Amino acid sequence: MLKRDWWKYLSGVLLLYAIIYGFKVDIPDTMIHETMRNLFYHVGMWFGMFSMLITGFVYSLRYLRKFNEAEDLVAVEAVNVGLMFGFLGIFTGMIWANFTWGTPWVKDPKLNGAAVGLVIYLAYMVLRGSIDDVHKRAKVSAVYNIFAFFLWIVFVLILPRISGESIHPGKDSPPVLPMHLEPSMRVVFYPAMIGWILLGFWIMNLRVRIRKIKLKIEN
């Protein structure tokens, strides 16, 4: 059991380390001051979200190749967990924005693109709920999920870079990249990112197992 679930324990250890040491580590004197600590949590949740959406995209492709119901289950639960991380990322970002810009939300292409991206994936969940036939639902939602992933890339990564000015780090202002962080922050940042990603896969696996149990009970 320990050998099989080692990555789950690693996730817990890394996140516990990030939570505790993330509030103790020395933060460089920047314009956003102590709120820089949110980097370990806000950005980590977006890392978890991206890993889940990529997983959902891959398993939707796999489903359309063999029409294996198990792969459809992984795809939908990956999107579910991705949405959870996405909304947590939006929420923590709003808290950060309120301290940095004086308001929880500003008219910014990156923020608006992230919001539109989440709406696109919410539509995926609505679409699944509107189709009763199991096989038709899996096929249609798999096709939609593939297009949703590409739309997400467009709205979150491409359009913000070719649109107007953005006050969010990464376009007109210097991006917050790991190699630009102080060494003291990097020793928290990297473990935190790995921890959030592993947590995403852990939650996804639990939800897939629960869904399989429900299907067996129904059948």
Buried (B, 14 or more C-beta within 10 A) or exposed (E): EEEEEEEBEBBEEBBEBBBEBBEEBEBEEEEBEEBBBBBBBBBBBBBBBBBBBEBBBBBBBBBBEEEEEBBBBBBBBBBBBBBBBBBBBBEBBBBBBEEBBEEBBBEBBBBBBBBBBBEBBBEBBEBBEEBEEEEEBBBBBBBBBBEBBEBBBBBBBEBBEEBEEBBBBBBEEEEBEEEEBEEEBBBBBBBBBBBBBBBBBBBBBEBBEEBEEEEEEEE
